[in-house]
Every structure is written in C-alpha cells, then in structure tokens.
Amino acid sequence: MKLVHDIKGMLSLYEASYLAMEGEEALDEAGDFAAKYLGELRGSSLAPQLLEQIDHALELPLHWRMSRLHSRWFIDVYEKQENKYLMLLELAKLDFNIVQSLHRKELKEMSRWWKKLGIVCDELSFARDRLVEHYLWGMAFSFEPKFWRCRIGIAKIFCFITTIDDIYDVYGTLDELELFTKAIDKWEFSSLQLLPDYMKICLTSLYKTMNEIANTSSTMHGLDVLPYLKRSWADLCKAFLTEARWYHSGYTPTLNEYLENAWVSISGSLILTSSYYLSDDLTLESLGRLELYYDIVRPSSLLFRLYGDLATATAEMQRGDVPTSIQCYMNEENVSESFARDYIKILIKRYWKALNKEFASNSICLESFKKVIVGLPRMAQCMYQHGDGHGVPGLETRDRVILMLIEPITL
C-alpha cells in the first residue's frame, strides 16, 4: 500500500516530522506534505474516530502536547474504537484514576502547607494565589507516583516564583526591588532588616522552604544542594530586576537582548535546575555536571518564555507593562504585531529543533531531568494555548483541571 493511501502512516509521518533537528529539511518537507494531505481529509466520510485523531494532530503535534492531558484524551478516543481490547482499556482507566487520586491527595497537602506558611496575608494581598495551577506545572513534568518529591518541590517553587514575580511587576518600587535583589543574593536573615514587611514575609518563607528542600536532599543523598538553589534564585531575581529597570526607564531592548535575559526571567532555569537537584537519582558526580547542560536548559526555557509572550503580549501592551518578545521585535524591525507574532512562531519551531538535538545527543542526562526538560515547554504550550491560563485562568484551564485532577474516568 502506498503511503499516500495509508492514513495512519501519514499521521505517523506528520508526528515524526516534529522530532526534526536543525538542517533536516527533508523531514520538514515530509511534515508539510503530510499536514496538507491530512488537512484535505477533514470533512470527508472517514470514520469519526479517525477524523477526530486527524483534527487532534493538526491542532497540535503529539511531541508538543502535555502527556498527561493527552493520555486522558486518548483513553476516550480508544474507547470508541470497535477493535479495542477491553482489558487494556479498563487497565488504562484504573491506572489514570489511581494516579489522579494520588494527585488530589498531594494537592490537599499542598493547600495545607500553603496556608500554614502564612504567605497568603494582607501584606501580600496583591500577589496572585494560583496554588492549583502551580501544582499542575509540577504534575506536568513528572506525574508518575515515584516522582512525588520532584512534583511537590517544583509546585512549591512555582508558588514563590509567582509571588516574587508580582513583587517585581506589580507592587515594589525600584528602590525596594534593588534591596530585595541584594537580600536574595546574600541569602542571610540579617539582610532582611532593611526590607519592608511584605518582602520580609516573603523571603522568610522562601528561606524556610528552600532549607527544607535542601535538608531532604541531604538526608537522601548526603549532598548539599542549598548553594545551588541560592544561586538559581539570585539569578532569577537579577533578571527580574533587569526587566524592572527597563520598565522604569522606558527602555525597549532588542529582541536578542530581551531573550538573553528572558530565558532566566521566565524562571525556566530555576525550575529546571531545581528539578535536577530534586531527582531521586542525584549523585555527587551528576551534581557537578549540571553546568554542562546549558545547551539543553536554554531552549527549553526560551520556549516557555515565547509561549507565554504569545498569550500575554496584547494585554501587556494595553497595560504598558514590560515589553515582551513581540513588542521588542515590533520596535526593532518596525513591523506589525501580526508579523511579529508570526516571527515568534518561527522561533518556537527553531528552539524545538534545538531542544530535539540536545535531547537526543545528551545521553548522560539523568532520565528524570530529561522528562522535565521536555515537559516544561509542553506545559507552557498547554497553559498558554488559549490565553494566560496561569495569570488569568479561563474556562479552558478550568476544564483541564477538572479532567486531570477532579473528575475520574467512568469505569
């Protein structure tokens, strides 16, 4: 049978094209050919289940999808097939529901931790309280039960990232932000004395939580990861401060200048390095190896940044916020927002190819770390696909929360 008449083969070709690396033009052309062919089948008399798979693939390739959400969708699709294996279907449903039950339990524990921490208070009432979304990020990277330490640790880190991001973007004066950044860099309780109360509350809670994470790693592996966590937080806050200075001075950076800071300020570097230190398979040898992984951390973080920019740029331009990649490119090249968006989408494909290359060639990476590296942009795409699902959650985010965390599959 010729491939052109093999619809499932064409679907596989289309999906495989998104694993391409830079310079693999033949695979790009094959993907374009498959996409055109599959697009022409929409509205045809094919079986509804097959048409649903085609629509799903053309909306977003499997390689770019959050795996947990895709699994939930595929179980429903598989159930509609006439030639399904009933025992396999039942096993898939049971597995999903059991793991979902574990995730709900963890989310309840996270809620108790967050309330007990005392960071949700009048002094920090301006900060977004997005506990469920924070947990979703951790779950997206490592949903399997055995990765619970990493999942919960990343969720806690996300809680602080959002709060501190709002301190820099929404509430703090530039002078206060300068002091806050210095305090983070020193990581000493004595440095808190010069800070306003809302910053003291935030940093005291951050110090406590990072010490707890570091103590867990020390107990498990006999390794001190606190210095690495301190440096990652300092790097993030310095990047936040750079953006705050741009905003207060009215400066619009070039796109390259923006991206060099943005891959850190989006918090991707902090999240990825923290997940590395939270790995169950961390060793002394692998601890010192992380700095070798710059080429795999950077494209993952940039994809996180660019997906967010596509979702939030229009609203941020209307509010007069810090420029995003879209505004930077518009200003630099004197082009329309629509043209700039198309260029950012080209960059997204380019960084996926760079990530594919590093992901395939970096055989010495911890396996758990590889999952997070590719999971970060997948979750970013999921969270920002229909707008700012993190900052301003809409119906799509709510529906996905229900599917993944609340509503079990009917057996």
MIKEDREN-702605 format. One record per residue (C-alpha): residue number from 1; x, y, z; chain; residue in one letter. Coordinates in nm, 4 decimals, padded with zeros to 6 digits. Example, Ala and Ser with C-alpha at 12.3 -4.5 7.8 and 13.67 -1.06 7.14 Angstrom:
BEGIN
ATOM    i         u         v         w  ch  aa
ATOM    1   01.2300  -00.4500   00.7800   A   A
ATOM    2   01.3670  -00.1060   00.7140   A   S
This chain:
BEGIN
ATOM    i         u         v         w  ch  aa
ATOM    1   00.0000   00.0000   00.0000   A   M
ATOM    2   00.1381   00.3404  -00.0961   A   K
ATOM    3   00.1956   00.5789   00.1939   A   L
ATOM    4  -00.0358   00.8366   00.0375   A   V
ATOM    5  -00.3260   00.5936   00.0861   A   H
ATOM    6  -00.2155   00.4918   00.4375   A   D
ATOM    7  -00.3831   00.7494   00.6609   A   I
ATOM    8  -00.2340   00.6166   00.9837   A   K
ATOM    9   00.1054   00.6114   00.8152   A   G
ATOM   10   00.0595   00.9749   00.7139   A   M
ATOM   11  -00.0338   01.0609   01.0714   A   L
ATOM   12   00.2853   00.8927   01.1899   A   S
ATOM   13   00.4903   01.0806   00.9293   A   L
ATOM   14   00.3343   01.4094   01.0364   A   Y
ATOM   15   00.4072   01.3405   01.4042   A   E
ATOM   16   00.7637   01.2246   01.3299   A   A
ATOM   17   00.8398   01.5491   01.1463   A   S
ATOM   18   00.8179   01.7371   01.4771   A   Y
ATOM   19   01.1174   01.5418   01.6041   A   L
ATOM   20   01.3317   01.7077   01.3364   A   A
ATOM   21   01.6571   01.8818   01.4207   A   M
ATOM   22   01.8083   02.1871   01.2533   A   E
ATOM   23   01.9095   02.1130   00.8958   A   G
ATOM   24   01.6706   01.8223   00.8409   A   E
ATOM   25   01.4828   01.9895   00.5565   A   E
ATOM   26   01.3645   01.6588   00.4098   A   A
ATOM   27   01.1753   01.5815   00.7296   A   L
ATOM   28   01.0287   01.9332   00.7299   A   D
ATOM   29   00.9048   01.8851   00.3748   A   E
ATOM   30   00.7606   01.5451   00.4617   A   A
ATOM   31   00.5759   01.7001   00.7555   A   G
ATOM   32   00.4339   01.9780   00.5372   A   D
ATOM   33   00.3228   01.7206   00.2798   A   F
ATOM   34   00.1558   01.5053   00.5460   A   A
ATOM   35  -00.0157   01.8064   00.7051   A   A
ATOM   36  -00.1562   01.9167   00.3678   A   K
ATOM   37  -00.2787   01.5657   00.2894   A   Y
ATOM   38  -00.4402   01.5200   00.6310   A   L
ATOM   39  -00.5979   01.8645   00.6162   A   G
ATOM   40  -00.7740   01.7749   00.2925   A   E
ATOM   41  -00.9349   01.4758   00.4672   A   L
ATOM   42  -01.1229   01.6963   00.7115   A   R
ATOM   43  -01.4947   01.6819   00.6437   A   G
ATOM   44  -01.4644   01.3569   00.4477   A   S
ATOM   45  -01.6570   01.0343   00.5060   A   S
ATOM   46  -01.3806   00.8692   00.7093   A   L
ATOM   47  -01.4649   00.7004   01.0381   A   A
ATOM   48  -01.5412   00.9645   01.3053   A   P
ATOM   49  -01.2689   00.8284   01.5357   A   Q
ATOM   50  -01.0057   00.8674   01.2637   A   L
ATOM   51  -01.1228   01.2191   01.1788   A   L
ATOM   52  -01.1002   01.3060   01.5474   A   E
ATOM   53  -00.7392   01.1853   01.5574   A   Q
ATOM   54  -00.6579   01.3902   01.2458   A   I
ATOM   55  -00.8104   01.7067   01.3943   A   D
ATOM   56  -00.6273   01.6453   01.7222   A   H
ATOM   57  -00.2921   01.6011   01.5472   A   A
ATOM   58  -00.3298   01.9044   01.3209   A   L
ATOM   59  -00.4307   02.1208   01.6152   A   E
ATOM   60  -00.1067   02.0315   01.7929   A   L
ATOM   61   00.1511   01.7548   01.7359   A   P
ATOM   62   00.1973   01.4876   01.9991   A   L
ATOM   63   00.5578   01.5943   02.0672   A   H
ATOM   64   00.4342   01.9369   02.1808   A   W
ATOM   65   00.1488   01.8082   02.3969   A   R
ATOM   66   00.1343   01.7690   02.7736   A   M
ATOM   67   00.1453   01.3920   02.8068   A   S
ATOM   68  -00.0971   01.3569   03.0992   A   R
ATOM   69  -00.3699   01.5575   02.9252   A   L
ATOM   70  -00.3132   01.3691   02.6005   A   H
ATOM   71  -00.3466   01.0368   02.7823   A   S
ATOM   72  -00.6834   01.1467   02.9192   A   R
ATOM   73  -00.7997   01.2359   02.5675   A   W
ATOM   74  -00.6664   00.9159   02.4111   A   F
ATOM   75  -00.8470   00.6909   02.6604   A   I
ATOM   76  -01.1769   00.8447   02.5486   A   D
ATOM   77  -01.0842   00.8014   02.1809   A   V
ATOM   78  -00.9690   00.4434   02.2267   A   Y
ATOM   79  -01.2963   00.3545   02.3981   A   E
ATOM   80  -01.4845   00.4463   02.0790   A   K
ATOM   81  -01.2837   00.2055   01.8630   A   Q
ATOM   82  -01.4577  -00.1139   01.7553   A   E
ATOM   83  -01.1437  -00.3300   01.7773   A   N
ATOM   84  -01.0403  -00.2183   02.1266   A   K
ATOM   85  -00.9020  -00.4542   02.3917   A   Y
ATOM   86  -01.1422  -00.4211   02.6828   A   L
ATOM   87  -00.8929  -00.5377   02.9464   A   M
ATOM   88  -00.6349  -00.2868   02.8220   A   L
ATOM   89  -00.8960  -00.0103   02.8292   A   L
ATOM   90  -01.0015  -00.0999   03.1829   A   E
ATOM   91  -00.6384  -00.1077   03.2972   A   L
ATOM   92  -00.5755   00.2365   03.1449   A   A
ATOM   93  -00.8806   00.3804   03.3207   A   K
ATOM   94  -00.7879   00.2273   03.6551   A   L
ATOM   95  -00.4303   00.3492   03.6270   A   D
ATOM   96  -00.5409   00.7028   03.5398   A   F
ATOM   97  -00.7912   00.7159   03.8259   A   N
ATOM   98  -00.5484   00.5760   04.0838   A   I
ATOM   99  -00.2784   00.8265   03.9906   A   V
ATOM  100  -00.5360   01.1066   03.9784   A   Q
ATOM  101  -00.6443   01.0163   04.3317   A   S
ATOM  102  -00.2825   01.0461   04.4449   A   L
ATOM  103  -00.2544   01.3868   04.2787   A   H
ATOM  104  -00.5691   01.5098   04.4570   A   R
ATOM  105  -00.4236   01.3969   04.7887   A   K
ATOM  106  -00.0988   01.5821   04.7161   A   E
ATOM  107  -00.2910   01.8953   04.6200   A   L
ATOM  108  -00.4754   01.8865   04.9539   A   K
ATOM  109  -00.1421   01.8552   05.1335   A   E
ATOM  110  -00.0076   02.1466   04.9280   A   M
ATOM  111  -00.3080   02.3574   05.0272   A   S
ATOM  112  -00.2450   02.2911   05.3969   A   R
ATOM  113   00.1241   02.3748   05.3534   A   W
ATOM  114   00.0480   02.6996   05.1698   A   W
ATOM  115  -00.1998   02.8195   05.4329   A   K
ATOM  116   00.0301   02.7250   05.7210   A   K
ATOM  117   00.3230   02.9056   05.5595   A   L
ATOM  118   00.1475   03.2375   05.6170   A   G
ATOM  119   00.2356   03.3976   05.2864   A   I
ATOM  120  -00.1317   03.4469   05.1954   A   V
ATOM  121  -00.1793   03.7590   05.4082   A   C
ATOM  122  -00.2837   04.1242   05.3898   A   D
ATOM  123   00.0731   04.2393   05.3259   A   E
ATOM  124   00.0934   04.0218   05.0127   A   L
ATOM  125  -00.2704   04.0505   04.9034   A   S
ATOM  126  -00.1591   04.1930   04.5667   A   F
ATOM  127   00.0083   03.8631   04.4710   A   A
ATOM  128  -00.1728   03.6009   04.2643   A   R
ATOM  129  -00.2823   03.2938   04.4588   A   D
ATOM  130  -00.2691   03.0153   04.1983   A   R
ATOM  131  -00.1998   02.7019   04.4005   A   L
ATOM  132  -00.3835   02.4633   04.1658   A   V
ATOM  133  -00.2015   02.5991   03.8604   A   E
ATOM  134   00.1312   02.5741   04.0456   A   H
ATOM  135   00.0646   02.2102   04.1240   A   Y
ATOM  136  -00.0304   02.1468   03.7597   A   L
ATOM  137   00.3153   02.2611   03.6498   A   W
ATOM  138   00.4839   02.0139   03.8817   A   G
ATOM  139   00.2454   01.7382   03.7798   A   M
ATOM  140   00.3039   01.8064   03.4107   A   A
ATOM  141   00.6769   01.7402   03.4413   A   F
ATOM  142   00.6588   01.4228   03.6466   A   S
ATOM  143   00.3118   01.2808   03.7007   A   F
ATOM  144   00.4259   00.9281   03.7911   A   E
ATOM  145   00.3826   00.8402   04.1614   A   P
ATOM  146   00.7538   00.7698   04.2134   A   K
ATOM  147   00.8445   01.1311   04.1284   A   F
ATOM  148   00.6349   01.2813   04.4080   A   W
ATOM  149   00.9270   01.4667   04.5705   A   R
ATOM  150   01.0127   01.6447   04.2486   A   C
ATOM  151   00.6472   01.7170   04.1711   A   R
ATOM  152   00.5701   01.8722   04.5098   A   I
ATOM  153   00.9036   02.0543   04.5290   A   G
ATOM  154   00.8513   02.2179   04.1900   A   I
ATOM  155   00.4944   02.3150   04.2825   A   A
ATOM  156   00.6241   02.4884   04.5971   A   K
ATOM  157   00.8904   02.6687   04.3972   A   I
ATOM  158   00.6257   02.7879   04.1500   A   F
ATOM  159   00.4261   02.9354   04.4399   A   C
ATOM  160   00.7208   03.1579   04.5285   A   F
ATOM  161   00.8048   03.2410   04.1671   A   I
ATOM  162   00.4569   03.3851   04.1113   A   T
ATOM  163   00.4607   03.5813   04.4373   A   T
ATOM  164   00.8072   03.7262   04.3743   A   I
ATOM  165   00.7210   03.7992   04.0109   A   D
ATOM  166   00.4266   04.0080   04.1335   A   D
ATOM  167   00.6534   04.1898   04.3777   A   I
ATOM  168   00.8747   04.2965   04.0865   A   Y
ATOM  169   00.5986   04.3573   03.8304   A   D
ATOM  170   00.3109   04.4938   04.0363   A   V
ATOM  171   00.3966   04.6270   04.3793   A   Y
ATOM  172   00.7584   04.7013   04.4614   A   G
ATOM  173   00.9256   05.0362   04.3996   A   T
ATOM  174   01.2544   05.0261   04.2113   A   L
ATOM  175   01.4495   05.1122   04.5279   A   D
ATOM  176   01.2758   04.8313   04.7170   A   E
ATOM  177   01.3470   04.5879   04.4343   A   L
ATOM  178   01.7161   04.6774   04.4420   A   E
ATOM  179   01.7262   04.5947   04.8151   A   L
ATOM  180   01.5238   04.2765   04.7649   A   F
ATOM  181   01.7639   04.1542   04.4955   A   T
ATOM  182   02.0640   04.2196   04.7194   A   K
ATOM  183   01.8955   04.0316   05.0047   A   A
ATOM  184   01.8303   03.7299   04.7807   A   I
ATOM  185   02.1905   03.7390   04.6632   A   D
ATOM  186   02.3268   03.7397   05.0199   A   K
ATOM  187   02.0716   03.4851   05.1491   A   W
ATOM  188   02.1149   03.5949   05.5103   A   E
ATOM  189   01.8430   03.6770   05.7625   A   F
ATOM  190   02.0379   03.9862   05.8670   A   S
ATOM  191   01.9873   04.1322   05.5189   A   S
ATOM  192   01.6088   04.1386   05.5733   A   L
ATOM  193   01.6230   04.4279   05.8202   A   Q
ATOM  194   01.6227   04.6960   05.5508   A   L
ATOM  195   01.3228   04.5495   05.3679   A   L
ATOM  196   00.9539   04.6453   05.4049   A   P
ATOM  197   00.7334   04.3965   05.5896   A   D
ATOM  198   00.5765   04.2355   05.2820   A   Y
ATOM  199   00.9222   04.1488   05.1474   A   M
ATOM  200   01.0358   04.0155   05.4856   A   K
ATOM  201   00.7370   03.7800   05.4994   A   I
ATOM  202   00.8058   03.6514   05.1502   A   C
ATOM  203   01.1794   03.5978   05.1945   A   L
ATOM  204   01.1464   03.4396   05.5383   A   T
ATOM  205   00.9054   03.1836   05.3925   A   S
ATOM  206   01.1298   03.1281   05.0911   A   L
ATOM  207   01.4380   03.0671   05.3064   A   Y
ATOM  208   01.2453   02.8218   05.5216   A   K
ATOM  209   01.1097   02.6249   05.2250   A   T
ATOM  210   01.4399   02.6066   05.0366   A   M
ATOM  211   01.6162   02.4907   05.3538   A   N
ATOM  212   01.3566   02.2139   05.3906   A   E
ATOM  213   01.4106   02.1035   05.0299   A   I
ATOM  214   01.7878   02.1085   05.0774   A   A
ATOM  215   01.7627   01.9112   05.4021   A   N
ATOM  216   01.5585   01.6427   05.2256   A   T
ATOM  217   01.8259   01.6119   04.9573   A   S
ATOM  218   02.0958   01.5944   05.2227   A   S
ATOM  219   01.9120   01.3148   05.4031   A   T
ATOM  220   01.8534   01.1163   05.0830   A   M
ATOM  221   02.1840   01.1636   04.9040   A   H
ATOM  222   02.4255   01.3168   05.1540   A   G
ATOM  223   02.4582   01.6177   04.9222   A   L
ATOM  224   02.4266   01.9895   04.9971   A   D
ATOM  225   02.2190   02.1464   04.7195   A   V
ATOM  226   02.1376   02.4700   04.9058   A   L
ATOM  227   02.4244   02.6717   04.7480   A   P
ATOM  228   02.2932   02.5763   04.4029   A   Y
ATOM  229   01.9363   02.6717   04.4939   A   L
ATOM  230   02.0576   03.0056   04.6333   A   K
ATOM  231   02.2423   03.0856   04.3111   A   R
ATOM  232   01.9412   02.9949   04.0954   A   S
ATOM  233   01.7133   03.2245   04.2965   A   W
ATOM  234   01.9684   03.5054   04.2839   A   A
ATOM  235   01.9982   03.4700   03.9055   A   D
ATOM  236   01.6197   03.4837   03.8679   A   L
ATOM  237   01.5804   03.7957   04.0803   A   C
ATOM  238   01.8647   03.9718   03.8991   A   K
ATOM  239   01.6832   03.9009   03.5722   A   A
ATOM  240   01.3579   04.0317   03.7254   A   F
ATOM  241   01.5441   04.3463   03.8323   A   L
ATOM  242   01.6804   04.3994   03.4814   A   T
ATOM  243   01.3243   04.3980   03.3465   A   E
ATOM  244   01.2112   04.6335   03.6235   A   A
ATOM  245   01.4882   04.8772   03.5307   A   R
ATOM  246   01.3846   04.8589   03.1645   A   W
ATOM  247   01.0255   04.9331   03.2622   A   Y
ATOM  248   01.1039   05.2260   03.4923   A   H
ATOM  249   01.3376   05.3841   03.2359   A   S
ATOM  250   01.1002   05.3261   02.9429   A   G
ATOM  251   01.3655   05.1240   02.7604   A   Y
ATOM  252   01.2716   04.8689   02.4931   A   T
ATOM  253   01.5542   04.6179   02.4384   A   P
ATOM  254   01.6402   04.4490   02.1115   A   T
ATOM  255   01.4961   04.1023   02.0679   A   L
ATOM  256   01.8328   03.9348   02.1289   A   N
ATOM  257   01.8930   04.1470   02.4386   A   E
ATOM  258   01.5467   04.0580   02.5644   A   Y
ATOM  259   01.5901   03.6843   02.5048   A   L
ATOM  260   01.9290   03.6740   02.6785   A   E
ATOM  261   01.7581   03.7963   02.9942   A   N
ATOM  262   01.4176   03.6344   02.9372   A   A
ATOM  263   01.5322   03.2726   02.9363   A   W
ATOM  264   01.6281   03.3327   03.3006   A   V
ATOM  265   01.3481   03.5744   03.3998   A   S
ATOM  266   01.0766   03.3328   03.2862   A   I
ATOM  267   01.2081   03.1117   03.5702   A   S
ATOM  268   01.2770   02.8175   03.3404   A   G
ATOM  269   01.6391   02.7982   03.4505   A   S
ATOM  270   01.5388   02.7953   03.8197   A   L
ATOM  271   01.2672   02.5347   03.7643   A   I
ATOM  272   01.4850   02.3033   03.5577   A   L
ATOM  273   01.7889   02.3227   03.7829   A   T
ATOM  274   01.5718   02.2758   04.0924   A   S
ATOM  275   01.4118   01.9666   03.9408   A   S
ATOM  276   01.7633   01.8347   03.8818   A   Y
ATOM  277   01.8506   01.8764   04.2494   A   Y
ATOM  278   01.5200   01.7109   04.3443   A   L
ATOM  279   01.5936   01.3991   04.1379   A   S
ATOM  280   01.5839   01.0690   04.3250   A   D
ATOM  281   01.8838   00.9530   04.1203   A   D
ATOM  282   02.1040   01.2543   04.2040   A   L
ATOM  283   02.4688   01.1686   04.2782   A   T
ATOM  284   02.7806   01.3688   04.3629   A   L
ATOM  285   02.9053   01.3184   04.0076   A   E
ATOM  286   02.5793   01.4332   03.8474   A   S
ATOM  287   02.5522   01.7294   04.0876   A   L
ATOM  288   02.8653   01.8848   03.9423   A   G
ATOM  289   02.7608   01.8100   03.5862   A   R
ATOM  290   02.4582   02.0382   03.5616   A   L
ATOM  291   02.6531   02.3354   03.4265   A   E
ATOM  292   02.7328   02.1251   03.1193   A   L
ATOM  293   02.3638   02.1251   03.0292   A   Y
ATOM  294   02.3315   02.4938   02.9339   A   Y
ATOM  295   02.2503   02.3994   02.5738   A   D
ATOM  296   01.9548   02.1886   02.6833   A   I
ATOM  297   01.8226   02.4200   02.9569   A   V
ATOM  298   01.8263   02.7348   02.7416   A   R
ATOM  299   01.5983   02.6242   02.4526   A   P
ATOM  300   01.3522   02.4677   02.6960   A   S
ATOM  301   01.3372   02.7945   02.8926   A   S
ATOM  302   01.3064   03.0072   02.5788   A   L
ATOM  303   01.0117   02.8004   02.4590   A   L
ATOM  304   00.8489   02.8608   02.7980   A   F
ATOM  305   00.9069   03.2341   02.7528   A   R
ATOM  306   00.7825   03.2592   02.3945   A   L
ATOM  307   00.4646   03.0595   02.4539   A   Y
ATOM  308   00.3857   03.2970   02.7395   A   G
ATOM  309   00.4589   03.6031   02.5272   A   D
ATOM  310   00.2195   03.4919   02.2536   A   L
ATOM  311  -00.0567   03.4631   02.5130   A   A
ATOM  312   00.0017   03.7822   02.7113   A   T
ATOM  313   00.1616   04.0358   02.4747   A   A
ATOM  314  -00.1566   04.2129   02.3603   A   T
ATOM  315  -00.2862   04.2646   02.7145   A   A
ATOM  316   00.0582   04.3730   02.8358   A   E
ATOM  317   00.0866   04.6287   02.5547   A   M
ATOM  318  -00.2512   04.7725   02.6554   A   Q
ATOM  319  -00.1396   04.7935   03.0203   A   R
ATOM  320   00.2007   04.9380   02.9304   A   G
ATOM  321   00.3878   04.6552   03.1027   A   D
ATOM  322   00.7450   04.5367   03.0473   A   V
ATOM  323   00.7987   04.4704   02.6731   A   P
ATOM  324   00.7643   04.1098   02.5565   A   T
ATOM  325   00.9493   03.9499   02.2666   A   S
ATOM  326   00.6682   04.0632   02.0362   A   I
ATOM  327   00.6997   04.4323   02.1284   A   Q
ATOM  328   01.0790   04.4102   02.1117   A   C
ATOM  329   01.0669   04.2708   01.7578   A   Y
ATOM  330   00.7983   04.5201   01.6517   A   M
ATOM  331   01.0111   04.8082   01.7794   A   N
ATOM  332   01.3372   04.6763   01.6359   A   E
ATOM  333   01.2074   04.5894   01.2880   A   E
ATOM  334   00.9195   04.8403   01.2656   A   N
ATOM  335   00.6641   04.5698   01.1848   A   V
ATOM  336   00.3047   04.4981   01.2868   A   S
ATOM  337   00.2030   04.2853   01.5828   A   E
ATOM  338   00.0728   04.0180   01.3452   A   S
ATOM  339   00.4068   03.9995   01.1622   A   F
ATOM  340   00.5968   03.9855   01.4917   A   A
ATOM  341   00.3753   03.7020   01.6153   A   R
ATOM  342   00.4487   03.5013   01.3024   A   D
ATOM  343   00.8209   03.5516   01.3583   A   Y
ATOM  344   00.7952   03.4361   01.7203   A   I
ATOM  345   00.6194   03.1204   01.5971   A   K
ATOM  346   00.9154   03.0604   01.3653   A   I
ATOM  347   01.1481   03.0977   01.6648   A   L
ATOM  348   00.9389   02.8455   01.8578   A   I
ATOM  349   00.9898   02.5854   01.5848   A   K
ATOM  350   01.3608   02.6685   01.5777   A   R
ATOM  351   01.4032   02.6235   01.9536   A   Y
ATOM  352   01.2099   02.2961   01.9440   A   W
ATOM  353   01.4604   02.1717   01.6869   A   K
ATOM  354   01.7490   02.2815   01.9086   A   A
ATOM  355   01.5881   02.1039   02.2024   A   L
ATOM  356   01.5346   01.7901   01.9929   A   N
ATOM  357   01.9036   01.7858   01.9058   A   K
ATOM  358   02.0221   01.8291   02.2635   A   E
ATOM  359   01.7642   01.5856   02.3950   A   F
ATOM  360   01.8817   01.3175   02.1524   A   A
ATOM  361   02.2549   01.3726   02.1984   A   S
ATOM  362   02.2765   01.4315   02.5756   A   N
ATOM  363   02.2896   01.0682   02.6813   A   S
ATOM  364   02.4474   01.1437   03.0208   A   I
ATOM  365   02.1493   01.3462   03.1469   A   C
ATOM  366   01.9513   01.1998   03.4335   A   L
ATOM  367   01.6392   01.0387   03.2862   A   E
ATOM  368   01.4129   01.2209   03.5321   A   S
ATOM  369   01.5739   01.5504   03.4256   A   F
ATOM  370   01.5091   01.4788   03.0577   A   K
ATOM  371   01.1383   01.4411   03.1345   A   K
ATOM  372   01.1301   01.7856   03.2927   A   V
ATOM  373   01.3341   01.9447   03.0128   A   I
ATOM  374   01.0767   01.8492   02.7505   A   V
ATOM  375   00.7837   01.8753   02.9932   A   G
ATOM  376   00.8386   02.2468   03.0606   A   L
ATOM  377   00.7624   02.3746   02.7076   A   P
ATOM  378   00.4814   02.1212   02.6716   A   R
ATOM  379   00.3141   02.2518   02.9847   A   M
ATOM  380   00.3799   02.6120   02.8780   A   A
ATOM  381   00.2035   02.5446   02.5491   A   Q
ATOM  382  -00.0856   02.3839   02.7360   A   C
ATOM  383  -00.1156   02.6655   02.9900   A   M
ATOM  384  -00.0915   02.9457   02.7313   A   Y
ATOM  385  -00.2710   02.7828   02.4361   A   Q
ATOM  386  -00.5954   02.9739   02.4938   A   H
ATOM  387  -00.4620   03.2841   02.6690   A   G
ATOM  388  -00.2909   03.3435   03.0024   A   D
ATOM  389  -00.4005   03.0246   03.1758   A   G
ATOM  390  -00.1589   03.0893   03.4624   A   H
ATOM  391  -00.2184   03.4555   03.5386   A   G
ATOM  392  -00.5847   03.4779   03.4352   A   V
ATOM  393  -00.7233   03.1227   03.4228   A   P
ATOM  394  -01.0205   03.0825   03.1882   A   G
ATOM  395  -01.2676   02.8109   03.1031   A   L
ATOM  396  -01.0088   02.6036   02.9156   A   E
ATOM  397  -00.7771   02.5917   03.2168   A   T
ATOM  398  -01.0688   02.5073   03.4442   A   R
ATOM  399  -01.1820   02.2249   03.2147   A   D
ATOM  400  -00.8315   02.0801   03.2041   A   R
ATOM  401  -00.8028   02.0941   03.5814   A   V
ATOM  402  -01.1296   01.9029   03.6066   A   I
ATOM  403  -01.0116   01.6381   03.3587   A   L
ATOM  404  -00.6719   01.5855   03.5188   A   M
ATOM  405  -00.7393   01.6380   03.8893   A   L
ATOM  406  -01.1082   01.6310   03.9762   A   I
ATOM  407  -01.3155   01.4062   03.7540   A   E
ATOM  408  -01.2241   01.0344   03.7423   A   P
ATOM  409  -01.2894   00.8334   03.4278   A   I
ATOM  410  -01.6122   00.6357   03.4385   A   T
ATOM  411  -01.5357   00.2637   03.4508   A   L
